[in-house]
């Protein structure tokens, strides 16, 4: 039986000669390994269509090249290898190729005091590009934390002072009475407001061959000091309240802390960050941004 010749419509001449910046596929289901974990991810893969006369690209070739992501731990070298396959399979058609991957990394986090632990998800995204100017990799990462407002804390302390002065005016102070008062609802008459907050990083990896998601998560949480928790007992909740009370910060403080920590990472080409404090006082968010060697 003779082989049937199948038409290649993509090889036909375009009816309108116009090169395209990017052609490809989005939201492809993809399995890969990151930080030793098998992860279900999503991929956007594409190339430029520089040949203005070509009707289209060969999308199946891009899809098949993604299989290499399943073979080994995700790294800058692996991303470069996949992009090289994109371009080799589109020789004379394309001069640039890109791959965007996104997913979540699960990290087990210990409680502050008790022996409990739980899983926390960290959304990440990687954008790799090969073009005539070179190879580029950017990692995006989101880290959640808690922030307590310094202004609110000062106002709460003032109210507690005022209530103390009213309760114990012209009275001799007995230690046990003061302790009992401090432990009552009349003593702690006001509390500062805190909110769940997030830090989003855009990091250019430079000469780093690995994809350092765990390292950046640990560094960011250490810089901020009050990462959100997973499994907790009352002792852990109390320790968390203490940590927040000793770690007051505006969004400006948070941005400077994370920015200072990132600038200490010599393997970075540059970065941008954005911190968001989802205000519990206001109906809007407090936001701060900082960039270093990164065009806005």
Residue, then its C-alpha position, 0 to 999 in steps of 0.5 A: x500500500x502506497x503512503x498517502x501524501x498529506x498536504x502541508x497547508x502551513x507551507x503555503x504562501x501567505x496571502x498577505x506578506x506580513x511578519x509576526x512577532x509571536x505565534x504559538x500555543x498557550x495553556x498547554x498541560x505540562x509535567x515537569x520536575x522543579x525542586x525535586x517535585x513532580x509538578x503539573x504546570x501550564x506552558x505557553x510556547x511560541x516563535x516569531x514568524x519572520x518569513x513574511x511569505x510563510x503562511x504559518x509555523x509548525x505548532x506540532x514541532x513545538x509541542x513535541x519539543x516540550x517532551x524534553x521538560x519531562x526528562x530532567x530537573x528544570x534548569x536554565x540549561x534545559x530551557x535553553x535546550x528546548x528553545x534551541x529545538x524550537x528554532x531548529x525546527x523552524x529554521x529560515x522561519x523564526x529568529x526568536x523563541x519563547x517559553x512561559x511556564x507556570x505552576x505552584x511549588x508545595x513546600x512543607x512549613x513547620x509551626x513556630x512552636x509546636x511540632x506541627x507542619x503543613x504544606x504551603x503553595x507558592x505560585x511561580x512563573x518562568x519566562x525563557x526567551x532566545x532571540x538574536x540578542x541572547x538567552x534570557x530567563x526570568x522567574x516570577x514568584x509570589x510569597x504571602x506574609x502578615x503585616x501589622x500597621x505601625x501607626x495602628x499599633x501606636x494608636x492602640x498603645x495610646x488608648x491602653x495608656x489612657x485607659x490605664x490612667x483612668x482605671x488607676x487614677x489616685x489609686x495605689x498600684x498593686x502588682x497583682x491588680x495590674x497583672x489582672x487588669x492587663x489580662x482583661x478586656x478592659x486592659x487591652x482596650x484596643x489592638x492594632x490592625x494587621x492584614x494578609x500581604x503578598x510580595x511578588x518578585x520578578x527576577x532575572x536569573x543571569x548566570x544561575x543555572x538552577x531555578x532557585x524557587x525555594x531559595x528565593x522563598x526562604x530569603x523573602x520570608x526571612x526578610x519579612x519575618x512574619x510568613x503566613x502559617x499552616x497547621x497551628x496550635x494555640x502556642x503557635x498562634x500566640x508566637x505569631x501574635x508576638x512576632x507580628x507585634x515585634x515586626x511592625x511594618x508599612x508596605x514601604x518597610x516591606x519593599x525595602x527589606x525584600x529589595x535589600x535582601x535581593x540586592x545581596x544575591x550576586x547571581x541576579x542580573x536585576x529584579x523588580x518587586x511589588x508588595x501589597x498590604x490588603x488593608x483591613x482598615x481601608x477598602x483599598x490596598x497599600x502598595x510599594x514597588x522597587x526595581x534594580x537593574x530592571x526596566x519598568 
